[in-house]
């Protein structure tokens, strides 16, 4: 999550842009993909977003093949699952 001036926080999760605008007294506006969804508890939402970011950063890409570069040179379509 990135904090900008004016109490604005941005994050990108699973292809969606999340914007929190801090108002006051632990209350913020929630915007997902530039669509206003309402008011919410800032501390709770920020904690949930941080937890999701931590979980998604631990994923690993595992390639199950012999040599990725040789297959790419020959034009083979390579499927990588996460």
N, C-alpha and C positions, 0 to 999 in steps of 0.2 A: 504494500500500500504506500502510495506517495502522498505526502502532505504538501499542499500549496498554500500560498498566502490567502488570508480571508477565511480560514477555517474550512477549506475545501480539501477533500481526500479522494484520490482516484485509485482504482484497482481494476485489473482485468482478470476475470476468472472464467474459464471454460468458454472463451470467445465473447463474453459479455463485459461491457464497460460499466463499472459500478462507481457512482459518485455519491459521496456523503457531504452534505453542507451543514456544518455545525452551527446551530443557532444560539442556544444558551441552556443552562441547567440540564446538561446531559440529554438534550433533544436535538435531533438532526433530521434533515430531509433526505430521503432515499431516492436516488435516480438510477435506473438500470436501462442502459442503452438510450440515454437521453430522455427517458420517459419517467415522469414524476410518479412515484408510488405512494408517497405519504410520509408522515412523521414517524420516527422510531427512536428507541433508546440508543444513543450514540455508543456508549460503552459496550453494550451487548452486541450490536451489529459489528463493531470494529473487532471485537474478540472473535466472533464467528468467522469473519473474513480472514483474519490472521490464521486461524486454525485450518481453514480450507487451503490457504496458500502454503502452509507448512506441509500438509499432506500431499499436495500435488507436486511439490518440489522433490519429494523422495522417490518418485516414480523413475524407473530405469527403462531404457530401450534395450531390448535383448534381441540380437539378430541370430537366427538359427540357420546358419548356412556355413559354407566353407570359406569363401572369399567374396566379400561384397563388391570389391573393386573389379574383379574379373567378370562377375555377373553383370555389373553395370556397363562395362565395355562391350559386352556381347549384346546388350539391349534387352536383357531379361528384366521383367517387371519384378520388383522386390517388394514383398509385403512385410512390414514391420509392425508388430503388435505391441501395445503398451499395457 
